[in-house]
Amino acid sequence: MTGCQLSLRALVTSRRTGCSVSFFAGGIGIGAWAASLPLLAAKLNIDKGQLGALLLCFALGAIALMVNVGRVSDRLGSSSLLSFGGSLVFGAAIITIPVVDGLLLSGALIVVAGAGFGTLDVSMNIEAAEIERASGRHLISSFHALFSIGNIVGAFLVGVAVTYGGRLQECLGVAGLLIVFTALASRTIGRQANQNAKQAATSSNSKPAPSLNRQQRVLVVTLGAIGFFCLSC
């Protein structure tokens, strides 16, 4: 194995580790958020309809960023930076939600949390796709598995906290701090890797990725519509 091949493998491994941490952090946040919804409803003293409105706020914030993050990532050339920023916003919003009172202010913060997660979700999937392409192996499913494991961990931690008398502040506060800390760890791991990736991209004469043809665009839109309606349910 040549030195160039070893360098490429080390680069992919470093980027994969950082991206894996981002997926795990996002999973923890969503798992803890979902498990804490009964506590949030009790704290705000709201009915199911009002709780549904708050869930809609999260979705609106996520969708607003999801449809734009890809274009921003193309301009910045760094999906890991957007992933880091999304993690910080998501984690900070999760920490802050238990502190505020009132339905309107809570809804506004939940929109911010959704926007942070939307940024994190798209950017870390872009990063995962780039890593998979560079490695020549099928890796996307392993990243999504880590996200699911994070869901379980986040929900489990909230369940344990509630069992021992934990309040919304402790449940979402701990989850938010975990998201922030893992985001910092991911950024530290991936910073050098992304610098090396930029240098490699600048020095290479690789052709740009081909655009989607009409059939591929129809397929993407169809799959997106199916996912949208499934998640809406």
N, C-alpha and C positions, 0 to 999 in steps of 0.2 A: 504493500500500500504506500503510495507516494505521500510526501509531506503535504501537498495540496489537498489530497483526499482526507488526510487526518485533520487538517485545519477545517475543512468543510464539515466533517462529522462533529468536531468540537463546537463549531458555530451552531449547527442545528440542535445539538444536545442542550447548549446553553439557552437558546431561544425557546426550545420546547419546555425546559424547566420553568422559565419565567412565565410562559403562556399557561402552563398547567396550574401554576399558583393563581393566576388571574381567574381561570375557570372555577377553581375550588373556592376562591373568595366570593365570586358571584353566586355560587350555589349556596354558600353559607348564608349570605344576605337574604336571598329569596326564601330559603327554608325558614329562617328566623322570622322574617316578615309575615309569611303566611301563618305560622304557628302563633304569632302574637296578635293576630286580628281580633280574637275574642277579648283580649286584654285591652286593646285599643277601643273597642266598642263600649266596654264597661267604663273605661276612664272618661270617655266623652259623653257617655250616657245617650247613645244614639240607637236608633232602630235598624233593622236589616236594610231598609231602603236607603238610609243615609250611609250605612256602611258600604253598600253597593256603589254609591256615588263616590266615596273615597277611593274604592278600587278602580273606578273609572278614571279618577284623577291620575293614578299611577300609570294606567294604560295610555292616557293621552300624553303624558310626559315622555313615556318610552317611545311611542310612535313618532312624536315630533322630532326626536333626535335620530331614531333608527333610519328614517328616510333621508337624512342629510349627512350622517357620519361618514358614509362611503366616499362622498365627494370631498369632504374635508380631509379624509385620510389620504386621498390621491394628491391633494395639494401639499400637505405636510410631509408626505412620504414616510410617516411613522405611525403605524397603527398601535404600536406598543405605548407611545406617548398618550394617545387618546384613551387607551385602555387604563393607563395609570390615572389620568384625569377623571375618567368616568368612575373608577373605583373610589377615588377620594371624595367626589361629590356624593356618590351613593352612600358611602359609609358615614360621611358627615351628616347627611340628611336623616339617615336611620337613627343616628345618635340624638339628633335634635327633636325629632317627632314627639317623643314622650315628654319633652320639657314644655311644649307649648299647649295652650288651652284654646278651645273654640274650634268649631267645625271649619270655618273659612281658612283660618291660619293653618290648621292641620292639613286641609286640602291643598293649600299652596305648597307646603313642604313636601307633601306626597307627590305632587307634580314634579318637584325638583328631584326627589328620590327616583321617580320613574325615568326622568331625563338622564340622570347619572347611570342608571342601570341600562337604559337603551344605548347610551354611548359605549359602556363597557361591553355589552352583548355583541354589538356589531363589530367593534374594533378587535375584540379578542378572537372572534371567528375569522376576521380578515387575516389576523396574525397566524392563526392556526392553519388556514389554507395556504399561506405563504410557506410555512414550515413544512407542511405536507408536500408541497410542490418541490421544495429544495431537497427534501430527504428521499423523494421517490417512493415513499411508503404510505400506506393508508393509516393515518394518525387521527383523523377528525373524531372518530368514534371514541378514542381513548380520552380526548379532551372533554367530550360531552359526558363520558362516564364520570370523570372527576367532578363535573358540575352537578351531576345527580348525587354523587357521594356527599358533596357539600350541602345539597338540599337536606339530606338525611342528618348530617352533623348539625346544621343550624336548627332544624326542627327538634332534634334530640336535646340540644343544649337548652332550648326554651322550655321543653317539657320537664327537664330536670330542675330548672330554675323555678318553674311554677310549682312543682311538687314540694319544694322547700320554701315556699312563700315568696318567690321572686315576683317583683312588680314589672310593669311595662318598662320602666326606666332601666332596670337591670337587664332584662331580656334583650331589648333592642340596643341598649348601650354597649353591652359586651359584644353583640354581633357587629355593630358598627365599628368598634375598635378593632375587631379581628379583620374586618374588611380593609381598614386603613393600614394596619400593620402588614397584611399580606400584600397589599398594593405596593407598599414601600419595598418589601422583599422582592417582589416581582420586578420592580423598576431597577433595583440594584443588580439583580441577576442578569437582566436583559440589556442593560445600558451598553456594555462593551460589545455584546453580540450584535446589537443593532448598528453600532458604529462600524463594525467589521462588515456587516451586510451592505451598508451604504457604500463603503469603499469598493467592495466586490462588484456592486451593481454599476458604479461609476467607471471602473476599469474594464468591465466586460462590454462586449458588443452584442449582447443578447437582443433578440427581436422583441418588440412589445407584444403583450398578450393579445391574441386576436379577439375581436368583438364578437358578441353573440349574434347568431343568425336569427331569422324570424321564428323558426320552430323552437329554438332554444329559449327565446324570450317568452313565447307562449307557455312553454313548459315551466319556466321559472315563475311566471305570474300565476299559473294554475296551482302549483305547489304552495305558493305564498298564500293564495286565497284559501286553500284547504287548511293550512296552518292557522290562519287568522280566525276562521270560523270555529275550528276545534278549540283554540285557546279562549275565544269569546264564550263558548259554552262552559 
